[in-house]
């Protein structure tokens, strides 16, 4: 039973190590590395709380997203909707 848990914990940690936005996070580093505070929860509570903007910046740094592509997609959807409305009007008339 313990060996099975160790196996899956090791597997889980290896998968986390492949995700830079998790592996490089301060929270995970506090959890993994021993500090002067033996209580991990207390150590995590002493960390400054991140704002939504801070989190968004962290994720954008680690996982760049082409926001222009998203805008182009929305523009395409908007054009399709406008075409549908025009065709529907023409059909009704």
C-alpha distances in whole Angstrom, upper triangle without the diagonal:
4,5,5,6,9,10,11,12,14,16,17,18,20,21,23,24,26,28,31,31,28,27,31,31,31,29,26,28,28,24,23,26,26,30,32,30,27,26,25,26,30,30,30,32,35,35,38,37,38,40,40,43,40,37,40,41,38,37,40,40,36,37,41,42,45,47,50,48,47,51,52,50,51,55,54,53,56,58,57,57,60,61,60,62,65,65,64,67,69,68,69,73
4,5,5,6,9,10,10,12,14,15,16,18,20,21,22,25,26,29,29,26,25,28,28,29,26,23,25,25,21,20,22,23,26,28,27,23,23,22,24,27,27,27,30,32,32,35,35,36,39,39,41,38,36,38,39,36,35,38,38,35,36,39,41,44,46,49,48,47,50,52,50,51,54,54,53,56,58,57,57,61,62,61,63,66,65,65,68,70,69,70,74
4,5,5,6,9,10,10,12,14,15,16,18,20,21,23,25,28,29,25,24,28,28,29,27,23,25,25,22,20,23,23,27,29,28,25,25,24,26,29,29,28,31,33,33,36,36,37,39,39,41,39,36,38,39,36,35,38,37,34,35,38,40,43,45,48,47,46,50,51,49,50,54,53,52,55,58,56,57,60,61,60,62,65,65,65,68,70,69,70,73
4,5,5,6,9,10,11,12,14,15,17,18,20,22,23,26,27,24,23,27,27,28,26,23,25,25,22,20,23,25,28,31,29,26,26,24,26,29,29,28,31,33,33,36,35,35,38,38,40,38,34,36,38,34,33,36,36,32,33,36,38,41,43,46,44,43,47,48,46,47,51,50,49,52,54,53,54,57,58,57,59,62,62,61,65,66,65,67,70
4,5,5,6,8,10,10,12,14,15,16,18,20,22,24,25,21,21,24,24,25,23,20,22,22,18,17,20,22,25,27,26,23,22,21,22,25,25,24,27,30,29,32,32,32,35,34,37,34,31,33,35,31,30,34,33,30,31,34,36,39,41,44,43,42,45,47,44,46,49,49,48,51,53,52,52,56,57,56,58,61,61,60,63,65,64,65,69
4,6,5,6,8,10,10,12,14,15,16,19,20,23,24,20,19,23,23,24,22,18,20,20,17,15,18,19,23,26,25,22,21,20,22,25,24,24,27,29,28,32,31,32,35,35,36,34,31,33,34,31,30,33,32,29,30,34,36,39,41,44,43,42,45,47,45,46,50,49,49,51,54,53,53,57,58,57,59,62,62,62,65,67,66,67,70
4,6,5,6,9,10,11,13,14,15,17,19,22,23,20,19,23,24,25,23,20,21,22,19,17,20,22,25,28,28,25,25,23,24,28,27,26,29,31,30,33,33,33,36,35,37,34,31,33,34,31,29,32,32,28,29,33,34,38,40,43,41,40,44,45,43,45,48,48,47,50,52,51,52,55,56,55,57,60,60,60,63,65,64,65,69
4,5,5,6,9,10,11,12,14,16,17,20,21,18,18,21,22,23,21,18,20,21,18,17,20,22,25,28,27,24,24,21,23,26,25,24,27,30,29,31,30,30,33,32,34,32,29,30,32,28,27,30,30,26,26,30,32,35,37,40,38,37,41,42,40,42,45,45,44,47,49,48,48,52,53,52,54,57,57,57,60,61,61,62,65
4,5,5,6,9,10,11,12,15,16,18,19,16,15,19,19,20,18,14,16,18,14,13,16,18,21,24,23,21,20,18,19,23,22,21,24,26,25,28,27,27,30,30,32,29,26,28,29,26,25,28,28,24,25,29,31,34,36,39,38,37,40,42,40,41,45,45,44,47,49,48,49,52,53,52,54,57,57,57,60,62,62,63,66
4,5,5,6,9,10,11,13,15,17,19,16,14,18,19,20,19,15,16,18,15,13,16,18,21,25,24,22,22,19,21,25,23,22,26,27,26,29,29,29,31,31,33,30,27,29,30,26,25,28,27,24,25,28,30,34,36,39,38,37,41,42,40,42,45,45,44,47,50,49,50,53,54,53,55,58,58,58,61,63,63,64,67
4,6,5,6,9,10,11,13,16,18,15,14,18,19,21,20,16,18,20,17,15,18,21,24,28,27,25,24,22,23,27,25,24,27,29,27,30,29,29,31,30,32,30,26,28,29,25,24,27,26,22,23,27,28,31,34,37,35,34,38,39,37,39,42,42,41,44,47,46,47,50,51,50,52,55,55,55,58,60,59,61,64
4,5,5,6,9,10,11,14,15,12,12,16,16,18,16,13,15,17,14,13,17,20,23,26,25,23,22,19,20,24,22,21,24,26,24,26,26,25,28,27,28,26,23,25,26,22,21,24,24,20,21,24,26,29,31,34,33,32,36,37,35,37,40,40,39,42,44,44,44,48,49,48,50,53,53,53,56,58,57,59,62
4,5,5,6,9,10,12,14,10,9,13,14,16,14,11,12,14,12,10,13,16,19,23,22,21,20,17,19,22,20,19,22,24,22,25,24,24,27,26,27,25,22,24,24,21,20,23,22,19,20,24,26,29,31,34,33,33,36,38,36,38,41,41,40,43,46,45,46,49,50,50,52,54,55,55,58,60,59,61,63
4,5,5,7,9,12,14,11,10,13,15,17,17,13,14,17,15,13,16,19,22,26,25,24,24,21,23,25,23,22,25,27,25,27,27,26,28,28,29,26,23,25,25,21,20,23,22,18,19,23,25,28,31,33,32,32,36,37,35,37,40,40,40,43,45,44,45,48,49,49,51,54,54,55,57,59,59,60,63
4,5,5,7,10,12,10,10,13,15,17,17,13,15,18,16,15,18,21,24,27,27,26,25,21,23,26,24,22,25,27,25,26,26,24,27,26,27,24,21,22,23,20,18,21,20,16,17,20,22,25,27,30,29,29,32,33,32,34,37,37,36,39,41,41,42,45,46,45,48,50,50,51,54,55,55,57,59
4,5,5,8,9,6,6,10,11,14,13,10,12,15,13,12,15,18,21,24,24,23,22,18,20,23,21,18,22,23,21,23,22,21,23,22,23,21,18,20,20,16,15,18,17,14,15,19,21,24,26,29,28,28,31,33,31,33,36,36,36,39,41,41,41,44,46,45,47,50,50,51,53,55,55,57,59
4,5,7,9,8,5,9,11,14,14,10,11,15,14,12,14,18,20,24,24,23,23,20,21,24,21,20,23,24,22,23,23,22,25,24,25,22,19,21,21,17,16,19,17,14,15,19,21,25,27,30,29,29,32,34,33,34,37,38,38,40,42,42,43,46,47,47,49,52,52,53,56,57,57,59,61
4,6,9,9,7,10,13,16,16,13,14,18,17,15,18,21,24,28,27,27,26,23,24,27,24,22,26,27,24,25,25,23,25,24,24,22,19,20,20,17,15,17,16,12,13,16,19,22,24,27,26,26,30,31,30,32,35,35,35,38,40,39,41,43,44,45,47,49,49,50,53,54,55,56,59
4,6,6,6,8,10,14,14,12,13,17,16,15,18,21,23,27,26,26,25,22,23,25,23,20,23,25,22,23,22,20,22,20,21,19,16,16,16,13,11,14,13,9,10,14,16,19,21,24,24,23,27,28,27,29,32,32,32,35,37,37,38,41,42,42,44,47,47,48,50,52,52,54,56
4,5,5,5,8,11,13,11,12,15,16,15,17,20,22,25,25,26,25,21,22,24,22,19,22,23,20,21,20,18,20,19,19,16,14,15,14,11,10,12,10,7,9,12,15,19,21,24,23,24,27,28,28,29,32,33,33,35,38,38,39,41,43,43,45,47,48,49,51,53,54,55,57
4,6,6,6,10,11,10,12,15,15,15,17,21,22,25,24,25,24,20,21,23,20,17,20,21,17,18,17,15,16,15,15,13,11,11,11,8,7,10,9,6,8,11,14,17,19,22,22,22,25,27,26,27,30,31,31,33,36,36,37,39,41,41,43,45,46,47,49,51,52,53,55
4,6,5,9,9,7,9,12,12,12,14,18,19,23,22,22,21,17,18,20,18,15,18,19,16,17,16,15,17,17,17,15,12,14,14,10,10,13,12,9,11,15,17,21,22,26,25,25,28,30,29,30,33,34,34,36,38,38,39,42,43,43,45,48,49,49,51,53,54,55,57
4,6,8,9,6,7,11,11,10,12,16,17,21,21,21,20,17,18,20,17,15,19,20,17,18,18,17,20,20,20,17,15,17,16,12,12,15,14,11,13,17,19,23,25,28,28,27,30,32,32,33,36,37,37,39,41,41,42,45,46,47,48,51,52,52,54,56,57,58,61
4,6,9,7,7,11,12,11,12,16,17,20,20,21,21,17,19,20,17,15,18,18,15,16,17,15,18,18,18,15,13,15,14,10,11,14,12,9,13,16,19,22,24,27,27,27,30,32,32,33,36,37,37,39,41,42,42,45,47,47,49,51,52,53,55,57,57,58,61
4,5,6,6,9,10,11,12,15,16,19,18,19,18,15,16,17,14,12,15,15,12,13,13,12,15,15,16,12,11,13,13,9,10,13,12,10,13,16,19,23,24,27,27,27,29,32,31,32,35,36,36,38,41,41,42,44,46,46,48,50,51,52,54,56,57,57,60
4,6,5,6,9,10,10,13,13,16,15,17,16,12,13,14,11,9,12,12,9,10,11,11,15,16,16,13,12,15,14,11,13,16,15,14,17,19,22,26,26,30,31,30,32,35,35,35,38,40,39,41,44,44,45,47,49,49,50,53,54,55,56,59,59,60,63
4,5,5,6,9,10,12,13,15,14,15,13,10,10,12,9,7,10,11,8,10,11,11,15,16,17,14,12,16,16,13,14,18,17,15,18,21,23,27,27,31,32,30,33,36,35,35,38,40,39,41,44,44,44,47,49,49,50,53,54,54,56,58,59,60,62
4,5,5,6,8,11,13,16,15,15,14,10,12,14,11,9,13,14,12,14,14,14,18,19,20,17,15,18,18,14,15,18,17,15,18,21,23,27,28,32,32,31,34,36,35,36,39,40,40,42,44,45,45,48,49,49,51,53,54,55,57,59,59,60,63
4,5,5,6,9,10,14,13,14,14,11,13,14,11,10,14,14,12,14,16,16,19,21,21,18,16,19,19,15,17,20,18,16,19,22,25,29,30,33,34,33,36,38,38,38,41,43,42,44,47,47,48,50,52,52,54,56,57,58,60,62,62,63,66
4,6,6,7,7,11,10,11,10,7,10,10,7,7,11,11,9,13,14,15,19,21,22,18,17,21,20,17,19,22,20,19,22,25,28,31,32,36,36,35,38,40,40,40,43,45,44,46,49,49,49,52,54,54,55,58,59,59,61,64,64,65,67
4,6,8,9,12,11,10,10,6,9,11,8,8,11,13,12,15,16,17,20,22,23,20,18,22,22,19,20,23,22,20,23,26,28,32,33,37,37,35,38,41,40,40,44,45,44,46,49,49,49,52,54,54,55,58,59,59,61,63,63,64,67
4,7,9,13,13,12,12,9,12,14,11,11,15,16,15,18,19,20,23,24,26,22,21,24,23,20,21,24,22,20,23,26,29,32,34,37,37,36,39,42,41,42,45,46,45,47,50,50,51,53,55,55,56,59,60,60,62,65,65,66,68
4,6,10,11,10,12,10,13,14,11,12,15,15,15,18,20,21,24,26,27,23,22,25,24,21,23,26,24,22,25,28,31,34,36,39,39,39,41,44,43,44,47,48,48,50,53,53,53,56,58,58,59,62,63,63,65,67,68,69,71
4,7,8,7,10,9,12,13,10,12,15,15,15,19,21,22,26,28,29,25,25,28,27,24,26,29,27,25,28,31,34,38,39,42,43,42,45,47,46,47,50,51,51,53,56,56,56,59,61,61,62,65,66,66,68,70,71,72,74
4,5,7,9,9,12,11,8,11,14,12,13,17,19,21,25,27,28,24,24,28,27,24,26,29,27,26,29,32,35,38,39,43,43,42,45,48,47,48,51,52,52,53,56,57,57,59,61,61,63,65,67,67,69,71,71,72,75
4,6,9,10,13,11,9,12,14,12,14,17,20,23,26,29,30,26,26,30,29,26,29,32,30,29,32,35,38,41,42,46,46,45,48,50,50,50,53,55,54,56,59,60,60,62,64,64,65,68,69,69,71,74,74,75,77
4,5,7,9,7,6,10,11,10,12,16,18,21,25,27,29,25,25,29,29,26,28,31,30,29,32,35,37,41,41,45,45,44,47,49,49,49,52,54,53,54,58,58,58,60,63,62,63,66,68,67,69,72,72,73,75
4,6,9,8,8,11,13,13,15,19,20,23,27,29,31,27,27,30,30,27,29,32,31,30,32,36,38,42,42,46,46,45,48,50,50,50,53,54,54,55,58,58,58,61,63,63,64,67,68,68,70,72,73,73,76
4,6,5,6,9,10,11,13,17,18,21,24,26,28,26,25,28,29,26,27,31,30,29,31,34,37,40,41,44,45,43,46,48,47,48,51,52,51,53,56,56,56,58,61,60,61,64,65,65,67,70,70,70,73
4,5,5,6,9,10,11,15,16,18,22,23,25,22,21,25,25,22,24,27,26,25,27,31,33,37,37,41,41,39,42,45,44,44,47,49,48,49,52,52,52,55,57,57,58,61,62,62,64,66,66,67,70
4,5,5,6,9,10,13,14,16,20,22,24,21,20,24,25,22,23,27,27,25,28,31,32,36,36,40,40,39,41,44,43,43,46,47,46,48,51,51,51,53,56,55,56,59,60,60,62,64,65,65,67
4,5,5,6,9,12,13,17,20,22,24,22,21,25,25,23,25,28,28,27,29,32,34,38,38,41,42,40,43,46,45,44,48,49,48,50,53,53,53,55,58,57,58,61,62,62,64,66,67,67,70
4,5,5,7,11,12,15,19,21,23,20,19,23,23,21,23,26,25,24,27,30,32,36,36,40,40,39,41,44,43,43,46,48,47,49,52,52,52,54,57,57,57,60,62,61,63,66,66,67,69
4,5,5,9,10,12,16,18,20,17,16,20,20,18,20,23,22,22,24,27,29,32,33,36,37,35,37,40,40,40,43,44,43,45,48,48,48,51,53,53,54,56,58,58,59,62,62,63,65
4,5,8,8,12,15,17,20,17,17,21,21,19,21,24,24,24,26,29,30,34,34,37,38,36,38,41,41,40,43,45,44,45,49,49,48,51,53,53,54,57,58,58,59,62,63,63,65
4,6,9,12,15,18,20,17,17,21,21,19,22,25,24,24,27,29,31,35,34,38,39,37,39,42,42,42,45,47,46,47,50,51,50,52,55,55,55,58,60,60,61,64,65,65,67
4,6,9,12,15,17,14,14,18,18,16,18,21,20,20,23,25,28,31,31,34,35,34,36,39,39,38,41,43,43,44,47,48,47,49,52,52,53,55,57,57,58,61,62,62,64
4,6,9,13,14,11,12,16,16,14,17,20,19,20,22,24,26,29,29,32,34,32,34,37,37,36,39,41,41,41,45,46,45,47,50,50,50,53,55,55,56,59,60,60,62
4,7,10,11,9,10,13,14,13,16,18,18,19,21,23,24,27,27,30,31,30,31,34,34,33,36,39,38,38,42,43,42,44,47,47,47,50,52,51,53,56,56,57,59
4,7,8,6,6,10,10,10,12,15,15,16,18,19,21,24,23,26,28,26,27,31,31,30,33,35,34,35,38,39,39,41,44,44,44,47,49,49,50,53,54,54,56
4,5,5,6,9,10,11,13,14,15,17,18,19,20,23,21,25,26,24,25,29,29,28,30,33,32,32,36,37,36,38,41,41,41,44,46,46,47,50,51,51,53
4,5,5,6,9,10,11,12,14,15,16,17,17,20,18,22,23,21,22,25,25,24,27,29,28,29,32,33,32,34,37,37,38,40,42,42,43,46,47,47,49
4,5,5,6,9,10,10,12,14,15,15,15,18,16,20,21,19,20,24,24,23,26,28,28,28,31,33,32,34,37,37,38,40,42,42,43,46,47,48,49
4,5,5,6,9,10,11,12,14,15,16,19,18,21,23,22,23,26,26,26,28,31,31,31,34,36,35,37,40,40,41,43,45,45,47,49,50,51,53
4,5,5,6,9,10,11,12,13,14,18,17,21,22,20,22,25,25,24,27,29,29,30,33,34,34,36,38,39,39,42,44,44,45,48,49,49,51
4,5,5,6,8,10,10,11,11,14,13,17,18,16,18,21,21,21,24,26,25,26,29,31,30,32,35,35,36,39,40,41,42,45,46,46,48
4,6,5,6,9,10,10,11,14,14,17,19,18,19,22,23,23,25,27,27,28,31,32,33,34,37,38,38,41,42,43,44,47,48,49,51
4,6,5,6,8,10,12,15,16,19,20,19,21,24,24,25,27,29,29,31,33,34,35,37,39,40,41,43,44,45,47,49,50,51,53
4,5,5,6,8,9,13,13,17,18,17,19,22,21,22,25,26,26,28,31,31,32,34,36,37,38,40,42,42,44,46,47,48,50
4,6,5,5,7,10,10,14,15,14,16,19,19,20,22,24,25,26,28,30,30,32,34,35,36,38,40,41,42,44,45,47,48
4,6,6,9,12,13,16,17,17,20,22,22,23,26,27,28,29,32,33,34,36,37,38,40,42,43,44,46,48,49,50,52
4,6,10,13,15,18,18,18,21,23,23,24,27,28,28,30,32,33,34,36,38,39,40,42,44,45,46,48,49,51,53
4,6,10,12,15,15,15,18,19,19,21,23,24,25,27,29,30,31,33,34,35,37,39,40,41,43,45,46,47,49
4,7,9,12,12,13,15,17,17,19,21,22,23,25,27,28,29,31,32,34,35,37,38,39,41,43,44,45,47
4,6,9,9,9,12,13,13,15,17,18,19,21,23,24,25,27,29,30,31,33,34,36,38,39,40,42,44
4,5,5,7,9,10,11,13,15,16,17,19,20,22,23,25,26,28,29,31,32,34,35,37,38,40,41
4,5,5,6,9,10,11,12,14,15,17,19,20,21,23,24,26,27,29,30,32,33,35,36,38,39
4,5,5,6,9,10,10,12,14,15,16,18,20,21,22,24,26,27,28,30,31,33,34,36,37
4,5,5,6,9,10,10,12,14,15,17,18,20,21,23,24,26,27,29,30,31,33,35,36
4,5,5,6,9,10,11,12,14,15,17,18,20,21,23,24,26,27,29,30,32,33,35
4,5,5,6,9,10,10,12,14,15,16,18,20,21,22,24,26,27,29,30,31,33
4,5,5,6,9,10,10,12,14,15,16,18,20,21,22,24,26,27,28,30,32
4,5,5,6,9,10,11,12,14,15,17,18,20,21,23,24,26,27,29,30
4,5,5,6,9,10,10,12,14,15,16,18,20,21,23,24,26,27,29
4,5,5,6,9,10,10,12,14,15,16,18,20,21,22,24,26,27
4,5,5,6,9,10,11,12,14,15,16,18,20,21,22,24,26
4,5,5,6,9,10,11,12,14,15,16,18,20,21,22,24
4,5,5,6,9,10,11,12,14,15,17,18,20,21,23
4,5,5,6,9,10,10,12,14,15,16,18,20,21
4,5,5,6,9,10,10,12,14,15,16,18,20
4,5,5,6,9,10,10,12,14,15,16,18
4,5,5,6,9,10,11,12,14,15,17
4,5,5,6,8,10,11,12,14,15
4,5,5,6,9,10,10,12,14
4,6,5,6,9,10,11,12
4,5,5,6,9,10,11
4,5,5,6,9,10
4,5,5,6,9
4,5,5,6
4,6,5
4,5
4
